[in-house]
């Protein structure tokens, strides 16, 4: 954080998530999504990144959507990727 304050850069930090559409992996991915980020400051803005439509289940996407709304986080998804 102190290093950021000295420079002109601003950081948008995304936590990438995927469950490979495997329901056995969804809860672990959501637990990772719920983990705290570093303290917010004007220089660092956190977000969640469900990897891509072909690597995330509907349940994971729904859980991420709820977290984004509740915590006011940014979203990034690799939409142009394909299987």
C-alpha positions as CSV (number, residue, x, y, z in Angstrom):
1,X,0.0,0.0,0.0
2,X,2.8,2.4,0.8
3,X,4.5,1.6,-2.4
4,X,1.3,2.4,-4.3
5,X,1.0,5.7,-2.6
6,X,4.4,6.9,-3.9
7,X,3.6,6.2,-7.5
8,X,1.0,7.2,-10.1
9,X,-0.5,3.7,-10.5
10,X,-3.8,2.6,-9.3
11,X,-4.5,-1.1,-8.9
12,X,-7.7,-3.1,-9.6
13,X,-7.0,-6.4,-7.9
14,X,-9.1,-9.3,-9.2
15,X,-9.4,-12.7,-7.5
16,X,-9.9,-15.3,-10.3
17,X,-12.3,-18.1,-9.6
18,X,-13.3,-21.3,-11.4
19,X,-14.9,-24.6,-10.5
20,X,-14.7,-26.3,-13.9
21,X,-18.5,-26.7,-13.7
22,X,-17.9,-29.4,-11.1
23,X,-20.4,-29.0,-8.2
24,X,-17.9,-30.5,-5.8
25,X,-15.5,-27.6,-6.4
26,X,-18.1,-24.7,-6.2
27,X,-18.1,-24.2,-2.4
28,X,-14.3,-24.0,-2.3
29,X,-14.3,-21.4,-5.1
30,X,-17.0,-19.4,-3.2
31,X,-15.0,-19.6,0.0
32,X,-12.0,-18.2,-1.9
33,X,-14.3,-15.4,-3.2
34,X,-15.4,-14.6,0.3
35,X,-11.9,-14.3,1.7
36,X,-11.0,-10.8,2.7
37,X,-9.0,-8.6,0.4
38,X,-6.3,-6.2,1.6
39,X,-7.7,-3.0,3.2
40,X,-9.4,-0.8,0.6
41,X,-7.8,2.5,-0.2
42,X,-8.2,5.0,-3.0
43,X,-5.3,3.3,-4.8
44,X,-6.5,-0.3,-4.6
45,X,-9.8,-1.5,-5.8
46,X,-10.7,-5.2,-5.4
47,X,-12.9,-7.4,-7.6
48,X,-13.8,-10.9,-8.4
49,X,-13.2,-12.7,-11.8
50,X,-15.1,-15.8,-12.5
51,X,-12.7,-17.2,-15.1
52,X,-14.8,-17.8,-18.2
53,X,-18.3,-19.1,-19.1
54,X,-16.9,-22.6,-19.9
55,X,-15.0,-22.9,-16.6
56,X,-17.6,-21.6,-14.2
57,X,-20.9,-23.2,-13.2
58,X,-24.2,-21.3,-12.9
59,X,-24.0,-21.8,-9.1
60,X,-20.6,-20.2,-8.9
61,X,-21.7,-17.3,-11.1
62,X,-24.8,-16.8,-8.9
63,X,-22.7,-16.8,-5.7
64,X,-20.2,-14.3,-7.2
65,X,-23.1,-12.1,-8.3
66,X,-24.4,-12.0,-4.7
67,X,-21.0,-11.2,-3.3
68,X,-20.4,-8.4,-5.9
69,X,-23.7,-6.8,-4.9
70,X,-23.2,-7.2,-1.2
71,X,-19.6,-6.0,-1.1
72,X,-19.5,-3.5,-4.0
73,X,-16.7,-5.2,-5.8
74,X,-15.7,-5.0,-9.5
75,X,-16.2,-7.8,-12.0
76,X,-14.0,-9.2,-14.8
77,X,-14.8,-12.2,-17.0
78,X,-12.9,-13.7,-19.9
79,X,-15.9,-13.6,-22.3
80,X,-14.0,-14.1,-25.6
81,X,-12.5,-17.5,-24.6
82,X,-14.1,-20.7,-25.8
83,X,-13.8,-24.4,-25.0
